[in-house]
Amino acid sequence: MEWRVKPVLPVTKLMGAVAALVLAAAFAEGDPARWVLAGVVAVGVTGWALRDLLIPVRLAADTDGVTVVTGIARRRRLPWSAIERVRVDSRSRRGLRTEMLEIDAGDALYLYSANDLGTLPEDVVTQLADLRA
């Protein structure tokens, strides 16, 4: 089983990069600081979108274990014996509720949002429990 980034996210990020440049063109009026800021934002958001396009699968699992993405593009294979706990971490702050899939591998903690997984973390926990059993 694989869980991947929602396809709409990289498209939205690329649109945000273009919007930063369009706003600079509309309001910079020859101000180099605004152009530099818009360029930095556009490059950063484009890099973020490229990561989603090039490495869309954030989590994969089978009966032997899970493969997680660490850092920008590195993958790490974890056997089920190395995983101490899989749960949903739910927090409410300022009226917003966030849920993250938490995979505790003892020496490392891997967190994935619904946007990273393309589905709700509760569904992934259920599927991972079925695979682990």
C-alpha positions in Angstrom: 0.0 0.0 0.0 1.1 3.5 -0.7 0.0 6.9 0.5 1.0 10.0 -1.6 0.6 13.7 -1.6 -2.7 15.0 -2.9 -2.2 16.0 -6.6 -3.8 19.4 -6.1 -1.0 20.5 -3.6 1.9 20.9 -6.0 -0.3 22.6 -8.5 -1.4 25.1 -5.8 2.1 25.7 -4.7 3.2 26.4 -8.3 0.3 28.8 -8.6 1.5 30.6 -5.4 5.0 31.0 -6.9 3.6 32.6 -10.0 1.3 34.8 -7.9 4.3 36.1 -6.0 6.0 37.1 -9.2 2.8 38.7 -10.6 2.3 40.7 -7.4 5.9 41.9 -7.6 5.3 43.0 -11.2 2.1 44.8 -10.1 3.5 46.5 -7.0 7.3 46.6 -7.1 7.6 49.6 -9.4 11.3 49.3 -9.8 12.0 48.5 -6.1 14.7 45.8 -6.2 14.1 44.6 -2.6 10.5 43.6 -3.5 11.7 41.8 -6.6 14.3 39.9 -4.6 11.8 39.0 -2.0 9.3 37.8 -4.6 12.1 35.8 -6.3 13.1 34.1 -3.1 9.5 33.2 -2.3 8.9 31.9 -5.9 12.1 29.8 -5.8 11.3 28.4 -2.4 7.7 27.5 -3.2 8.7 26.0 -6.5 11.3 23.8 -4.8 8.6 22.7 -2.3 6.3 21.9 -5.2 9.0 20.0 -7.1 9.5 17.8 -4.0 5.9 16.9 -4.1 6.0 16.2 -7.9 9.3 14.1 -7.8 8.7 12.2 -4.5 4.9 12.0 -4.2 4.8 8.7 -2.2 5.4 9.7 1.5 4.6 6.4 3.1 4.5 2.8 1.8 3.8 -0.4 3.7 3.6 -4.1 3.3 3.6 -7.1 5.5 7.3 -6.8 6.2 7.3 -3.2 7.3 7.0 0.4 6.2 9.1 2.8 4.0 9.1 6.4 5.1 10.4 9.5 3.4 12.9 11.4 5.6 14.4 14.8 4.9 13.9 16.1 1.4 14.1 12.9 -0.6 15.7 10.1 1.4 13.8 6.9 2.1 14.1 4.6 5.1 12.9 1.1 5.4 11.5 0.1 8.9 10.6 -3.5 9.7 7.6 -3.9 11.9 9.8 -5.0 14.8 11.5 -1.6 14.8 8.2 0.3 15.1 7.0 0.8 18.6 3.8 2.6 18.0 1.5 3.9 15.2 -1.1 6.4 16.3 -3.0 9.6 15.4 -1.8 12.7 17.2 -4.8 15.1 17.4 -4.4 18.6 18.7 -6.7 21.7 18.9 -5.2 25.1 18.9 -6.9 28.5 18.4 -10.1 26.8 17.1 -8.3 24.6 14.6 -7.9 20.9 14.9 -4.9 19.1 13.4 -4.3 15.4 13.1 -1.0 13.8 12.3 -0.1 10.2 11.7 2.7 9.4 14.1 5.1 6.5 13.5 7.3 6.0 16.5 10.4 4.0 15.6 12.2 4.4 18.9 15.2 6.5 17.6 13.0 8.6 15.3 9.5 9.9 15.1 7.8 10.3 11.7 4.8 12.6 11.3 2.5 12.8 8.3 -0.5 15.1 7.8 -3.6 14.3 5.7 -2.1 16.3 2.9 1.0 14.1 2.9 -1.0 11.0 2.9 -3.8 11.9 0.6 -6.3 10.6 3.1 -7.2 10.9 6.7 -4.6 9.6 9.2 -7.2 7.5 11.0 -7.8 5.5 7.8 -4.0 4.9 7.5 -3.7 3.7 11.1 -6.4 1.2 10.4 -4.8 -0.1 7.2 -1.4 -0.2 8.9 -2.8 -2.2 11.8 -4.3 -4.7 9.3 -0.9 -5.1 7.5 1.0 -5.5 10.8 -1.3 -8.3 12.0 
